[in-house]
Amino acid sequence: MVFSSPIFLFCFLPLFLALYALVFAPTRWLPEGRGRRLAFGLSNGFILLASMLFYFWGENWLLLVMLASTTIDYVSGQVIGRSTRPRLRRLFLVVSIVANLSILGFFKYANFGIEAVTGLAGLVGLGRGPLRDALDITLPLGISFYTFQSMSYTIDIYRRQVQPTRNFIDFACYVTMFPQLVAGPIVRYRDVAAELRERVVTSEGFSYGCVRFTQGLAKKVLVSNTVAVPVDRIFALPGDQLTAGLAWLGVLGYALQIYFDFSGYSDMAIGLGRMLGFNFPENFNYPYISGSIQEFWRRWHISLSTWFRDYLYFPLGGDRVGEVRVYFNLVTVFFLCGLWHGAAYGYVMFGLYHGLFLVVERMGLAARLKRLPFLLRLVYAHLVLNLGWVVFRSSGPAQMGEFLRAMAGLAPGQPGPVSLGSALTTEVVVAFVLGGAFSLPLLPALLRCRDRVLARSASALPAVAYGGLKNVVLLAVLLLSVMTLASGSYNPFIYFRF
């Protein structure tokens, strides 16, 4: 089950919100004390049960994998937090990290390893062997997100940056909470620890959550899904049918698809969290206005890049070591960042590619870029990013080379079933225009303009008119998104298996 599916929008979410309102209601009037704590505990227990149902719906008994990881980290956190013996604390930190990485490694990378071994065996004439036929491991939904969340909990306890919770229900609620389970953001326990114990759901917060969820749904359905149609058709073409126009359309479309897909889900998660009284961290900050790759990673998938910074880059020495060691740290972090995305050579190459440009920028390119006009910096960043998306999206080195040749105008470009005219339908053009516009900080600029207008007005009429217009626009966007989904339109999800 995903947020942009009819079963979630029309069944699961309305029923969950209605029951949550009933369960959460006693927290509004109960005084401080055991009864109020019990009411919050019951609301957390309800979120936990709903999240387990949400997960079980699509993953069945792979739910046990997530519960096993949760239990290991809860027990480890208790021992690390309560023990005064350094060796015991280190032992259980190692248990937590090894357990999480072993679970992640087995489910995410075992098939990749088996394919590599059997491929090598085939090259030397040994055949496929029985191992490839015996194992075909299913990747649990969201495993990269919840293992990183759960692991950060025990590391923060070991660093004495957070106190362990004694309540297993609260901790399991934090790990399994369905709004951010599928595609993040990666929420750290310290970000929501206070809200697990006590939170407030206000009409303003709930309204903001609805608006944010609607924005995310529109990003996903109206932009990402629409541009995904020509993107998938173009990337399915054989190399001799690629033209420069088609190749660039496919890459630029993919840049919009992955951004609006992932940021749309992050918006929906943040919105759902606000409806429940939780404040999840922002995950994107208009990354396509970046003037360098360094700036891009400060704006793109913020929860992941800061996770790697705090739990890997800094422990390796960060930038407090010699320059050569800093370069090694950067490449190592982004190699693992690429591997985090999946067990494929393209993902690894994507991580190394970005790590290389970060090293080059640190070696002096970043200082030179700052002296250039913003437009030239933007052109540099987008050229590097779009070439990186070719690496990320391609099925292998052969397709990668075909796309790069076509983008350079060196492909034969024989006529095929897909032409530039057939790919650029009216819906696709509109989605490109909307995607390009809202990749820029257009909405914040409009909100600032609104605030200035309302501040200058002595009458309440402009505010009332704005509120009515806003509601009409949001309702229209929601209805259009729902109608698009109901029509059975193409609805892929790039980060579904991360």
NORFENHU-V362833 format. One record per residue. RES is the residue in one letter. SS is DSSP state (H for helix, E for strand, - for the rest). OMEGA is omega in radians with two decimals (NA if undefined). D_LAST is the distance of its C-alpha to the last C-alpha in Angstrom with 1 decimal. Layout:
[[RES:SS:OMEGA:D_LAST] [RES:SS:OMEGA:D_LAST]]
This chain:
[[M:-:3.09:14.7] [V:-:-3.02:13.4] [F:-:-3.09:15.6] [S:-:3.10:17.0] [S:-:3.13:18.3] [P:H:-3.10:22.0] [I:H:3.11:21.8] [F:H:-3.04:19.9] [L:H:-3.00:22.2] [F:H:-3.10:25.4] [C:H:-3.00:25.2] [F:H:-3.03:22.7] [L:H:3.13:22.8] [P:H:-3.14:26.6] [L:H:3.14:27.4] [F:H:-3.11:25.2] [L:H:3.12:26.7] [A:H:-3.14:30.2] [L:H:3.11:29.9] [Y:H:3.11:28.3] [A:H:3.12:31.3] [L:H:-3.11:33.7] [V:H:-3.06:32.1] [F:H:-3.02:31.8] [A:H:-3.10:35.3] [P:H:-3.14:37.3] [T:H:-3.11:35.6] [R:H:-3.04:37.5] [W:-:3.12:41.0] [L:-:3.11:40.9] [P:-:3.09:42.5] [E:-:3.12:41.1] [G:-:-3.04:41.2] [R:H:-3.13:39.9] [G:H:3.13:39.6] [R:H:3.10:37.4] [R:H:3.11:35.1] [L:H:3.14:35.0] [A:H:3.09:34.2] [F:H:3.08:31.1] [G:H:3.11:30.1] [L:H:3.13:30.5] [S:H:3.08:28.4] [N:H:3.09:25.6] [G:H:3.11:26.1] [F:H:3.08:25.9] [I:H:3.13:22.5] [L:H:-3.14:21.3] [L:H:3.12:22.8] [A:H:3.14:21.4] [S:H:3.09:17.8] [M:H:3.08:18.3] [L:H:3.11:19.7] [F:H:-3.11:16.9] [Y:H:-3.11:14.4] [F:H:-3.11:17.0] [W:H:-3.10:17.6] [G:H:-3.00:14.7] [E:H:-3.12:13.8] [N:H:-2.98:17.4] [W:H:2.97:18.2] [L:H:2.99:14.7] [L:H:-3.11:15.6] [L:H:3.11:17.8] [V:H:3.13:15.1] [M:H:3.13:14.0] [L:H:3.09:17.8] [A:H:3.10:18.6] [S:H:3.13:16.5] [T:H:-3.11:18.0] [T:H:3.14:21.5] [I:H:-3.09:21.4] [D:H:3.06:20.5] [Y:H:-3.14:23.1] [V:H:3.13:25.8] [S:H:3.13:25.0] [G:H:3.11:25.2] [Q:H:-3.12:28.5] [V:H:-3.12:30.0] [I:H:-3.08:29.0] [G:H:-3.04:30.2] [R:H:-3.05:33.5] [S:-:3.04:34.6] [T:-:-3.12:36.9] [R:-:-3.06:36.6] [P:H:-3.11:34.6] [R:H:-3.14:34.0] [L:H:3.12:32.7] [R:H:3.12:30.4] [R:H:-3.13:29.0] [L:H:-3.09:28.8] [F:H:2.98:26.6] [L:H:3.11:24.4] [V:H:3.10:23.9] [V:H:-3.13:23.3] [S:H:-3.08:20.5] [I:H:-3.11:18.8] [V:H:-3.14:19.4] [A:H:-3.13:18.4] [N:H:-3.12:15.0] [L:H:3.09:14.4] [S:H:3.11:15.9] [I:H:3.14:13.8] [L:H:-3.11:10.5] [G:H:-3.11:12.5] [F:H:-3.05:13.9] [F:H:-3.03:11.2] [K:H:-2.97:8.8] [Y:H:-3.11:11.8] [A:H:3.13:14.8] [N:H:3.12:14.7] [F:H:3.12:14.5] [G:H:3.13:17.4] [I:H:3.10:19.3] [E:H:-3.13:19.2] [A:H:-3.12:20.5] [V:H:-3.12:23.2] [T:H:3.07:24.4] [G:H:3.10:24.5] [L:H:3.11:26.6] [A:H:3.11:28.7] [G:H:-3.14:29.3] [L:H:-3.12:30.5] [V:-:3.04:33.1] [G:-:-3.13:34.2] [L:-:-3.14:32.9] [G:-:-3.10:31.0] [R:-:-3.10:27.6] [G:-:-3.06:28.7] [P:H:-3.03:27.9] [L:H:-3.09:24.6] [R:H:-3.13:22.6] [D:H:-3.07:24.2] [A:H:-3.04:23.8] [L:-:2.97:20.1] [D:-:-2.90:17.3] [I:-:3.11:14.5] [T:-:-3.13:12.2] [L:-:3.12:8.6] [P:-:3.14:8.7] [L:-:3.01:7.1] [G:-:-3.01:5.5] [I:H:-3.14:6.6] [S:H:-3.13:5.6] [F:H:-3.04:7.3] [Y:H:3.07:10.1] [T:H:3.10:11.0] [F:H:3.09:11.5] [Q:H:-3.06:13.5] [S:H:-3.13:15.5] [M:H:3.13:16.3] [S:H:3.13:17.5] [Y:H:-3.10:19.9] [T:H:3.11:21.8] [I:H:3.14:21.9] [D:H:3.07:23.4] [I:H:3.13:25.9] [Y:H:3.11:26.9] [R:-:-3.11:27.6] [R:-:3.08:29.5] [Q:-:3.13:27.7] [V:-:3.09:27.0] [Q:-:3.13:28.9] [P:-:3.06:27.3] [T:-:3.09:27.6] [R:-:-3.04:29.8] [N:-:-3.13:28.4] [F:H:-3.14:25.7] [I:H:3.13:25.2] [D:H:-3.11:24.5] [F:H:3.12:22.0] [A:H:3.06:20.2] [C:H:3.13:20.3] [Y:H:-3.06:18.7] [V:H:-2.97:15.7] [T:H:-3.01:15.2] [M:-:-2.95:16.3] [F:H:3.14:14.8] [P:H:-3.10:15.2] [Q:H:-3.08:12.5] [L:H:-2.99:10.5] [V:-:-3.01:8.2] [A:-:3.08:7.3] [G:-:0.08:9.7] [P:-:3.09:12.0] [I:-:-3.05:11.9] [V:-:3.09:15.4] [R:-:-3.06:17.8] [Y:H:-3.11:20.3] [R:H:3.12:23.2] [D:H:-3.04:22.1] [V:H:-3.07:22.6] [A:H:-3.12:25.0] [A:H:-3.11:28.1] [E:H:3.02:26.7] [L:H:-3.14:25.8] [R:H:-3.12:29.5] [E:-:-3.14:30.9] [R:-:-3.12:29.8] [V:-:3.02:31.5] [V:-:3.14:30.6] [T:-:3.11:32.9] [S:H:3.12:33.6] [E:H:3.13:32.7] [G:H:3.13:29.4] [F:H:3.11:28.6] [S:H:3.10:29.9] [Y:H:3.13:27.7] [G:H:3.11:24.7] [C:H:3.12:25.7] [V:H:-3.10:26.3] [R:H:3.11:22.9] [F:H:3.13:21.1] [T:H:3.09:23.3] [Q:H:3.13:22.6] [G:H:3.12:18.8] [L:H:3.12:19.5] [A:H:3.08:21.9] [K:H:-3.07:19.5] [K:H:-2.97:17.0] [V:H:-2.99:19.7] [L:H:-3.12:22.6] [V:H:-3.02:21.2] [S:H:-3.12:17.6] [N:H:-3.10:18.4] [T:H:-3.13:21.9] [V:H:3.13:21.2] [A:H:-3.10:18.4] [V:H:3.10:21.4] [P:H:3.14:23.3] [V:H:-3.12:20.4] [D:H:3.11:19.3] [R:H:-3.11:23.0] [I:H:-3.13:23.7] [F:H:3.07:20.9] [A:-:-3.11:22.2] [L:-:2.96:25.7] [P:-:-3.03:27.4] [G:H:-3.08:28.4] [D:H:3.10:32.0] [Q:H:3.12:31.3] [L:-:2.96:29.5] [T:-:3.12:31.6] [A:H:-3.14:31.2] [G:H:3.14:30.9] [L:H:-3.12:28.2] [A:H:3.13:26.1] [W:H:3.08:26.3] [L:H:3.14:25.7] [G:H:-3.10:22.5] [V:H:3.13:21.2] [L:H:3.08:22.4] [G:H:3.12:21.0] [Y:H:3.08:17.5] [A:H:3.08:17.9] [L:H:-3.10:18.8] [Q:H:-3.05:16.2] [I:H:3.13:13.1] [Y:H:-3.10:15.0] [F:H:3.02:16.3] [D:H:-3.02:13.2] [F:H:3.13:11.2] [S:H:3.07:14.5] [G:H:3.09:15.6] [Y:H:3.09:13.0] [S:H:3.09:13.7] [D:H:3.13:17.4] [M:H:3.12:17.1] [A:H:3.13:15.7] [I:H:3.10:18.4] [G:H:3.10:20.9] [L:H:3.11:20.2] [G:H:3.12:20.5] [R:H:3.09:23.8] [M:H:-3.12:25.1] [L:H:3.13:24.7] [G:-:-3.14:26.2] [F:-:3.09:23.2] [N:-:3.11:22.8] [F:-:-3.12:19.2] [P:-:3.07:19.0] [E:-:-3.08:18.7] [N:-:3.14:15.6] [F:-:3.13:17.2] [N:-:3.11:20.9] [Y:-:-3.05:21.9] [P:H:-3.07:20.3] [Y:H:2.96:22.2] [I:H:-3.12:25.5] [S:-:3.09:24.9] [G:-:3.11:27.7] [S:-:3.10:26.0] [I:H:3.04:22.7] [Q:H:-3.13:23.4] [E:H:3.13:23.7] [F:H:-3.10:20.6] [W:H:2.94:18.4] [R:H:-3.09:20.5] [R:H:-3.04:19.5] [W:-:3.09:15.9] [H:-:-2.99:13.0] [I:H:-3.09:15.8] [S:H:3.11:14.2] [L:H:-3.10:12.0] [S:H:3.09:15.0] [T:H:3.07:17.4] [W:H:3.12:15.5] [F:H:3.12:15.9] [R:H:-3.01:19.4] [D:H:-3.02:20.6] [Y:H:3.11:19.2] [L:H:-3.07:19.4] [Y:H:3.13:21.5] [F:-:3.09:24.2] [P:-:3.07:24.6] [L:-:-3.13:25.0] [G:-:3.11:27.8] [G:-:3.09:26.3] [D:-:3.12:29.0] [R:-:-3.12:31.8] [V:-:3.13:32.4] [G:-:-3.02:34.0] [E:H:3.13:32.7] [V:H:3.11:31.8] [R:H:3.08:29.7] [V:H:3.12:28.0] [Y:H:3.11:27.0] [F:H:-3.14:25.7] [N:H:-3.13:23.7] [L:H:-3.12:22.1] [V:H:3.12:21.3] [T:H:-3.12:19.9] [V:H:-3.07:17.6] [F:H:2.94:16.2] [F:H:3.14:16.1] [L:H:3.06:13.7] [C:H:3.07:11.9] [G:H:3.13:11.4] [L:H:3.09:10.6] [W:H:-3.09:7.8] [H:H:3.11:6.0] [G:-:-3.11:6.8] [A:-:3.11:10.1] [A:-:-3.11:12.3] [Y:H:-3.13:15.4] [G:H:3.13:14.6] [Y:H:3.11:11.8] [V:H:3.12:14.2] [M:H:3.09:17.0] [F:H:3.12:15.4] [G:H:3.13:15.1] [L:H:3.12:18.7] [Y:H:3.13:19.9] [H:H:3.07:19.1] [G:H:3.12:20.4] [L:H:-3.13:23.6] [F:H:3.06:24.3] [L:H:3.09:23.9] [V:H:-3.12:26.4] [V:H:3.11:28.7] [E:H:3.13:28.7] [R:H:-3.13:29.5] [M:H:3.09:32.3] [G:H:-3.12:34.1] [L:H:-3.12:32.4] [A:H:3.13:31.1] [A:H:3.12:34.7] [R:H:3.13:36.0] [L:H:-3.12:33.5] [K:H:-3.14:34.7] [R:-:-3.13:38.1] [L:-:3.01:37.1] [P:-:-3.06:37.2] [F:H:-3.10:34.0] [L:H:3.12:33.8] [L:H:3.07:33.9] [R:H:3.13:31.2] [L:H:3.11:29.0] [V:H:3.10:29.8] [Y:H:-3.07:28.9] [A:H:-3.10:25.5] [H:H:3.07:24.7] [L:H:3.12:25.9] [V:H:-3.09:23.7] [L:H:-3.10:20.6] [N:H:3.02:21.3] [L:H:3.08:21.9] [G:H:3.10:18.6] [W:H:3.03:16.9] [V:H:3.12:18.9] [V:H:-3.07:17.5] [F:H:-3.00:13.8] [R:H:-3.04:14.5] [S:-:-3.13:17.1] [S:-:-3.14:16.8] [G:-:-3.11:18.9] [P:H:-3.11:21.8] [A:H:3.13:24.2] [Q:H:3.10:22.6] [M:H:3.13:21.9] [G:H:3.12:25.6] [E:H:-3.13:26.7] [F:H:-3.13:25.0] [L:H:3.09:26.3] [R:H:-3.14:29.7] [A:H:3.13:29.7] [M:H:3.10:28.8] [A:-:3.13:31.7] [G:-:-3.06:33.9] [L:-:-3.12:34.5] [A:-:3.14:33.1] [P:-:3.06:35.7] [G:-:3.08:34.2] [Q:-:3.13:36.0] [P:-:-3.12:36.2] [G:-:-3.09:33.5] [P:-:-3.12:32.2] [V:-:3.05:30.3] [S:-:3.14:32.3] [L:H:-3.14:31.8] [G:H:-3.13:34.0] [S:H:-3.14:32.2] [A:H:-3.08:28.7] [L:-:3.04:30.0] [T:-:3.14:30.9] [T:H:-3.13:32.1] [E:H:-3.12:28.8] [V:H:3.13:26.8] [V:H:3.12:29.4] [V:H:3.14:29.3] [A:H:3.09:25.5] [F:H:-3.14:25.8] [V:H:3.12:28.6] [L:H:3.14:26.8] [G:H:3.11:23.6] [G:H:-3.12:25.8] [A:H:-3.06:27.9] [F:H:2.90:25.2] [S:-:3.07:23.3] [L:-:3.12:26.5] [P:-:-3.11:27.5] [L:H:-3.10:29.7] [L:H:3.07:29.1] [P:H:3.12:30.1] [A:H:3.11:33.1] [L:H:3.13:34.2] [L:H:3.08:33.9] [R:H:3.09:36.0] [C:H:3.09:38.5] [R:H:-3.11:38.6] [D:H:3.13:39.3] [R:H:3.14:42.2] [V:H:-3.11:43.7] [L:H:-3.14:43.6] [A:H:-3.12:45.0] [R:H:-3.06:47.9] [S:-:3.09:48.8] [A:-:-3.11:51.4] [S:-:3.09:50.7] [A:-:-3.06:47.9] [L:H:3.12:47.8] [P:H:3.13:45.2] [A:H:3.12:42.8] [V:H:3.13:43.4] [A:H:3.12:43.1] [Y:H:-3.14:39.8] [G:H:3.12:38.4] [G:H:3.13:39.5] [L:H:3.12:38.2] [K:H:-3.14:34.8] [N:H:3.13:34.6] [V:H:-3.13:35.7] [V:H:-3.14:33.1] [L:H:3.12:30.2] [L:H:3.12:31.5] [A:H:3.13:31.9] [V:H:3.12:28.3] [L:H:-3.13:27.1] [L:H:3.12:29.4] [L:H:3.11:28.4] [S:H:-3.13:24.7] [V:H:3.12:25.5] [M:H:3.10:28.0] [T:H:3.10:25.5] [L:H:-3.10:23.1] [A:H:3.14:26.1] [S:-:3.13:27.3] [G:-:-3.12:24.3] [S:-:-3.13:23.1] [Y:-:-3.02:20.0] [N:-:3.11:16.9] [P:-:3.09:13.7] [F:-:-3.02:10.4] [I:H:-3.02:8.4] [Y:H:-3.05:5.3] [F:H:-3.05:5.8] [R:H:3.09:3.8] [F:-:NA:0.0]]
